[in-house]
Amino acid sequence: MNELHNGTWVLVADSEKALFLENVADAQNPHLVVIREEEQENPSDRSQSANRPGRMQDTGVQQRSALDDTDWHELAKERFAAELSEILYKKAHRGEFDRIIIACPPQLLGELRRDLHKEVSSRVVGEVHKLLTNHPLDKMEAILKEELEAA
């Protein structure tokens, strides 16, 4: 069943970019328009790290172990999911949308699910577990329609 009715919002996101879209047509021939775009710069972990991982003495004679360094790139991804959740909460609270479909890779979807307020999660009418941010809008419309009809 296709949940992409007129007025339904669609969040298309990856770990660095998000598009907030609205379907201004019907479910059979969706036409998505961009409402808002969010982007975060998230360079590789190597370029965000200040120094090499530390080392510590082990219990054995002249033994040392490497310490894990913070994965700044991964932290930025998690922060972005939390930011998206907060934006959605504010928009839902203001009544800007009644229905939303979330389209993003499975890992980000899991982070979003964890962070979504119940006021937003109660409005989620569909999920598409795919990376769509690199597609043009017409291709996104076709993929979303196909995925939602197959569900």
Secondary structure, DSSP 8 states (H G I E B T S, - for coil): -----TT-EEEEE-SSEEEEEEE-S-SSS--EEEEEEEE-----HHHH--S---EEE-SSTT-EEE-----HHHHHHHHHHHHHHHHHHHHHHTTS-S-EEEE--HHHHHHHHHH--HHHHTTEEEEE-S--TTS-HHHHHHHHHHHHHH-
